[in-house]
Amino acid sequence: MALISDSSKQSLIPSFLYSSSAKSFSLDRLLNANTTTTNSAFADAPAAVSSPSIKSRSFMIPSPNEPGKKIEMYSAEFYAACTFGGILSCGLTHMAVTPLDLVKCNMQIDPAKYKSISSGFGVLLKEQGVRGFFRGWVPTLLGYSAQGACKFGFYEFFKKYYSDLVGPEYFAKYKTLIYLAGSASAEVIADVALCPFEAVKVRVQTQPGFARGMSDGFPKFVKSEGVSGLYKGIVPLWGRQIPYTMMKFASFETIVEMIYKYGIPTPKDQCSKSLQLGVSFAGGYIAGVFCAIVSHPADNLVSFLNNAKGATVGDAVKKLGLWGLFTRGLPLRIVMIGTLTGAQWGIYDAFKVFVGLPTTGGAPAAPPATTADLAKA
C-alpha cells in the first residue's frame, strides 16, 4: 500500500523533461559566461528572487505539478521538453489530416480521376471505403513525429545559438533573420529524419495495392528502389519544407508579436494562459496560409517523384506545367496547412505551459543586464 501511495504522488510528466536537482542560473554565472545572454532569454525567463543576495537570483521555470523541481531555460531539460512537444504537435496533427493529405496527393498525381476535393473524396469512398481515408497513417505518424522532434527542438537550439553568436544588439535589429536562419537549420536535419517515411507514405497512398502500410510498404519500397531510393525526394523535400518552415516560424513569431503589440492592450505576461494559447493558434493558422503558398510547387514535385519510378524534376515540370505546379491542389492544401499549423503551435505551446514553460513569441525584447547594472542590484 505504501508503494501505491507513493506512486500516486508521482508527476505525469516524464522525469527527463525536468531537472530533479534544479541548478540555478545565477547572476554571477551570467557575469562569467563566455557568451552573451540574448534578449529572448530575459524576455522569456522570469527571475525567481528568493533573497536580496546576487547569488540567490535565478532564471528558472517552475514545473506546475512538481513545485520543488524546475526546468532551467536553455538547459538540456528545456530542449528535451521542446523536442517532446514537437513530437506531439507534428505527429498527431499530420495523422489527423491523413484523409485531406490522401486526396491532395492523388489530385497531384492523377488530376483526371481526382478532379476536385469533393469528387476526390467520393472516388476514395467508392473504391476503398471509409478505411481508405486513413491509408498511410502509420508512416505519416512516425515520419512527422521524427520531423517534429527535430524541427522544434533544433529550432529552439539554433535560435539561441545564433542569438548568442551575433550578440544582443544585432539580435534586436535582425531578429527575423535569426528566426529564418534557426528554422532553416533545424529543417535541414528534420527532413533527413522525415524523408524515408514520406517516400513510403506517398507510394502507399497513390498506388492502390502496393502495400497496406509501413510494415509491408517499407521492405517493398527498398526492394524496388534500393535504400538510396528512400532519399530520392530529399532535395525536393528540402525545397518544400525549408521555405515552409522558415515561413512557419518567422511569420509566427512576427504575427504573435504584432497581436500582443497592437491587438491586446494587456502585456503578454499578464494575459491568461488560455488567451495566450488562443493567440498561438491564431498566429499559427495565419502563418500556415503563407506556408502553403510558398511551399506548394515543391510539394507537387515531391508527390510526383515519389510516385513515378525513375522520374526527374524535368519530367514533373513537363507533365504538370508551371501553372499546375503552383496551383494544382493548392486550395485544399491551404485549408489543410492552415489548420495543421495552427493546431501545431497550439499543441506545442500547450505542452510548454503544461511543463511550466512560457509560450512561444510575443514578449517584448528586453536589453540584457550589463555588469554595471548587476553591480547596482
C-alpha positions in Angstrom: 0.0 0.0 0.0 2.9 2.3 0.7 4.2 1.8 -2.7 0.8 2.6 -4.3 0.5 5.7 -2.2 4.0 6.9 -3.1 3.5 6.2 -6.8 0.2 8.1 -6.9 2.1 11.2 -6.0 4.4 10.9 -9.0 4.0 13.5 -11.7 2.5 12.5 -15.0 5.4 14.5 -16.7 8.3 12.2 -17.8 11.3 12.7 -15.5 13.6 13.5 -18.4 11.7 16.7 -19.1 13.0 18.5 -16.0 15.9 18.5 -13.7 15.4 16.9 -10.3 18.2 18.9 -8.8 17.3 22.3 -10.1 20.6 24.1 -10.6 20.3 27.9 -10.5 21.3 30.0 -13.5 22.7 32.7 -11.1 23.8 36.2 -11.9 27.4 35.5 -11.1 27.3 32.6 -13.6 25.9 35.1 -16.1 28.8 37.5 -15.4 31.3 34.7 -16.1 29.6 33.3 -19.1 31.6 33.2 -22.3 28.6 34.0 -24.4 26.1 36.9 -24.0 22.6 36.0 -23.0 20.1 37.1 -25.7 17.2 39.3 -25.3 14.8 36.4 -25.7 16.3 34.7 -22.7 15.5 37.7 -20.5 12.1 38.1 -22.1 11.0 34.5 -21.7 12.6 33.6 -18.4 11.4 35.4 -15.3 13.8 35.8 -12.5 12.9 34.0 -9.3 14.3 36.0 -6.4 14.5 34.2 -3.1 16.7 36.7 -1.2 18.4 40.0 -1.8 21.8 38.5 -2.5 23.0 38.3 -6.1 23.8 34.6 -5.8 20.2 33.7 -5.0 18.8 35.2 -8.1 17.9 32.6 -10.8 16.2 32.3 -14.1 14.1 29.2 -13.6 10.7 28.0 -14.8 8.7 26.0 -12.2 7.0 22.8 -13.2 3.4 23.1 -12.1 2.9 19.5 -11.0 6.3 19.4 -9.2 6.7 22.5 -7.1 10.2 21.5 -5.9 11.5 20.8 -9.4 12.2 23.3 -12.2 13.2 23.5 -15.9 16.0 25.9 -16.5 15.7 27.9 -19.7 18.0 26.7 -22.5 19.2 23.7 -20.4 19.2 20.1 -21.6 15.8 19.6 -20.0 14.4 22.6 -21.8 15.4 21.3 -25.2 14.1 17.8 -24.2 10.7 19.4 -23.4 10.7 21.3 -26.7 11.6 18.1 -28.6 8.8 16.1 -26.9 6.4 19.0 -27.6 7.4 18.9 -31.3 6.7 15.1 -31.5 3.2 15.7 -30.1 2.4 18.7 -32.3 3.6 17.4 -35.6 2.9 13.6 -35.3 -0.6 13.9 -34.0 -1.8 16.7 -36.3 -0.4 15.2 -39.5 -2.0 11.9 -38.7 -5.3 13.6 -38.0 -5.4 15.2 -41.5 -4.4 12.0 -43.3 -7.7 12.0 -45.4 -7.0 15.5 -46.7 -3.4 14.6 -47.4 -4.5 11.5 -49.2 -6.9 13.4 -51.5 -4.3 16.1 -52.1 -1.6 13.6 -53.2 -4.0 11.8 -55.6 -5.1 15.1 -57.1 -1.5 15.9 -57.7 -0.7 12.5 -59.3 -3.9 11.8 -61.2 -5.9 15.0 -61.8 -8.1 13.3 -64.5 -9.5 10.9 -61.9 -9.4 13.2 -58.8 -10.8 16.4 -60.4 -11.7 18.3 -57.2 -11.8 18.0 -53.5 -15.4 16.7 -53.3 -15.1 14.3 -56.2 -11.7 13.1 -54.8 -13.4 12.1 -51.5 -16.2 10.5 -53.5 -13.8 8.4 -55.6 -11.9 7.2 -52.5 -15.1 6.4 -50.6 -16.5 4.4 -53.6 -13.3 2.5 -54.3 -11.8 1.9 -50.8 -14.5 2.6 -48.3 -14.1 4.7 -45.1 -10.9 2.8 -44.1 -9.3 4.0 -47.3 -9.2 7.6 -46.0 -6.6 6.6 -43.4 -4.3 4.6 -45.7 -0.7 5.5 -44.9 -1.4 6.8 -41.4 1.5 4.9 -39.8 4.3 6.3 -41.9 2.6 9.7 -41.5 2.6 9.4 -37.7 6.2 8.1 -37.5 7.7 10.4 -40.1 6.2 13.6 -38.9 6.8 12.7 -35.2 10.5 12.4 -36.1 10.4 15.5 -38.1 8.6 17.5 -35.4 11.1 16.4 -32.8 14.0 17.8 -34.8 12.1 20.8 -36.2 11.1 22.3 -32.8 13.9 21.0 -30.7 16.6 22.2 -33.1 14.8 25.5 -33.8 15.0 26.4 -30.1 18.6 25.4 -30.1 19.6 27.3 -33.2 17.6 30.4 -32.3 19.5 30.6 -29.0 22.9 29.7 -30.7 22.6 32.3 -33.5 21.3 34.9 -31.0 24.4 34.4 -28.8 26.6 34.4 -31.9 25.5 37.9 -33.1 25.0 39.5 -29.7 22.0 41.3 -28.2 22.4 44.5 -30.3 22.2 42.7 -33.7 19.6 40.3 -32.4 17.3 43.2 -31.7 17.8 44.7 -35.1 17.8 41.5 -37.2 15.7 39.0 -35.1 13.6 38.0 -38.1 16.8 36.9 -39.8 17.7 34.9 -36.7 14.3 33.2 -36.8 14.8 32.4 -40.5 18.3 31.0 -40.1 17.3 29.0 -37.0 14.3 27.4 -38.6 16.1 26.7 -41.9 19.0 24.9 -40.0 16.5 22.9 -38.0 14.5 21.8 -41.1 17.6 20.5 -42.9 18.0 18.0 -40.1 14.3 17.3 -39.7 13.9 16.4 -43.3 16.6 13.8 -43.2 14.5 12.1 -40.5 11.3 12.5 -42.4 12.3 11.6 -46.0 12.2 7.7 -45.8 8.7 7.8 -44.2 7.5 10.4 -46.7 8.6 8.2 -49.6 6.8 5.2 -48.4 3.7 7.2 -47.4 3.3 8.7 -50.9 3.7 5.3 -52.6 1.2 3.6 -50.3 -1.3 6.5 -50.7 -1.1 6.9 -54.5 -0.6 3.3 -55.7 -3.5 1.1 -54.5 -2.3 -2.5 -54.0 1.3 -1.5 -53.4 1.1 -2.1 -49.7 -1.2 -1.9 -46.7 1.0 0.5 -44.7 4.5 0.9 -43.2 5.3 -2.6 -42.2 5.0 -4.2 -45.7 5.4 -0.9 -47.7 8.9 -0.2 -46.4 10.6 -3.5 -47.4 8.7 -3.4 -50.7 10.0 0.1 -51.4 13.6 -0.8 -50.5 13.4 -3.9 -52.7 12.1 -1.9 -55.6 14.1 1.3 -55.3 17.0 0.4 -53.0 18.0 2.2 -49.8 19.1 5.2 -51.8 15.6 5.4 -53.2 14.2 6.4 -49.8 16.1 9.7 -50.2 15.3 10.2 -53.9 13.0 13.0 -52.9 15.3 14.7 -50.3 16.2 17.7 -52.5 12.5 18.5 -53.5 11.6 17.8 -49.8 14.1 20.4 -48.7 12.8 22.7 -51.4 9.3 22.2 -50.0 10.0 22.1 -46.2 12.8 24.6 -45.7 10.8 27.6 -47.2 7.7 26.2 -45.4 9.4 26.1 -42.0 11.2 29.4 -42.4 7.8 31.0 -43.2 6.1 29.0 -40.4 8.5 30.1 -37.6 9.5 33.6 -38.7 5.9 34.7 -39.7 4.5 33.1 -36.5 7.0 35.0 -34.3 6.2 38.2 -36.1 2.4 37.8 -36.2 2.2 36.8 -32.5 4.4 39.8 -31.5 2.1 42.1 -33.6 -1.1 40.6 -32.0 0.3 41.4 -28.5 1.5 44.8 -29.5 -1.5 46.1 -31.5 -4.4 43.7 -30.7 -4.2 43.1 -27.0 -3.8 46.0 -24.6 -2.6 43.8 -21.8 1.1 42.7 -21.7 1.7 39.1 -22.5 2.9 38.1 -19.1 -0.4 39.4 -17.6 -2.7 37.6 -20.1 -4.3 34.3 -19.1 -2.8 31.1 -20.4 -6.0 30.3 -22.3 -5.7 33.7 -24.1 -2.0 33.1 -24.9 -2.8 29.7 -26.3 -5.6 31.2 -28.4 -3.0 33.7 -29.8 -0.7 30.8 -30.6 -3.4 29.1 -32.6 -4.4 32.2 -34.5 -0.8 33.1 -35.2 -0.1 29.6 -36.4 -3.2 29.5 -38.7 -2.3 32.7 -40.4 1.3 31.6 -40.8 0.1 28.3 -42.2 -1.6 30.0 -45.1 1.6 31.7 -46.1 3.5 28.4 -45.7 1.1 26.6 -48.0 1.5 29.1 -50.8 5.3 29.3 -50.6 6.0 25.6 -50.5 3.3 24.3 -52.8 5.3 23.9 -56.1 7.9 21.7 -54.3 5.0 19.7 -52.7 3.8 18.8 -56.1 7.3 17.8 -57.1 7.7 15.5 -54.1 4.4 13.8 -54.8 5.3 13.3 -58.5 8.8 12.0 -57.9 7.9 9.6 -55.1 5.0 8.1 -57.2 6.8 7.6 -60.6 9.8 5.3 -60.7 12.8 7.0 -62.4 11.1 10.3 -62.8 13.0 13.6 -62.8 12.2 17.2 -61.9 12.1 17.9 -65.6 9.5 15.2 -66.2 7.4 16.7 -63.4 7.5 20.2 -64.8 6.8 19.0 -68.3 3.8 17.0 -67.3 2.3 19.4 -64.7 3.3 22.6 -66.4 4.3 25.8 -64.5 0.7 26.8 -63.7 -0.2 23.3 -62.5 3.0 23.2 -60.4 1.9 26.3 -58.5 -1.9 25.7 -58.3 -2.8 22.0 -58.5 -4.3 21.0 -55.1 -3.5 24.5 -53.6 -7.0 25.4 -52.2 -7.1 22.1 -50.3 -3.5 22.5 -49.1 -4.2 26.0 -47.8 -7.1 24.6 -45.7 -5.0 21.6 -44.6 -1.8 23.5 -43.8 -3.6 26.5 -42.1 -5.4 24.2 -39.8 -2.4 22.0 -39.3 0.0 24.8 -38.5 -2.5 26.5 -36.1 -3.0 23.2 -34.3 0.7 22.5 -34.1 1.5 25.8 -32.5 -1.5 25.4 -30.1 -0.4 21.9 -29.1 3.3 22.8 -28.8 2.6 25.8 -26.6 0.0 24.0 -24.6 2.7 21.3 -23.7 5.2 24.1 -22.8 2.6 25.6 -20.5 1.9 22.1 -19.0 5.5 21.6 -18.0 5.8 25.2 -16.8 7.5 27.0 -19.7 6.3 30.2 -21.3 4.5 30.2 -24.7 6.5 31.0 -27.8 7.0 34.6 -29.1 5.2 37.8 -28.3 7.3 39.0 -25.4 9.0 42.4 -26.0 12.7 42.3 -26.2 14.5 43.4 -23.0 18.1 44.6 -23.1 20.5 42.2 -21.4 21.8 43.2 -18.0 25.2 44.8 -18.0 28.0 44.4 -15.4 27.2 47.9 -14.2 23.5 47.1 -13.8 24.2 43.9 -11.9 26.6 45.8 -9.5 23.8 48.1 -8.6 21.4 45.3 -7.9 
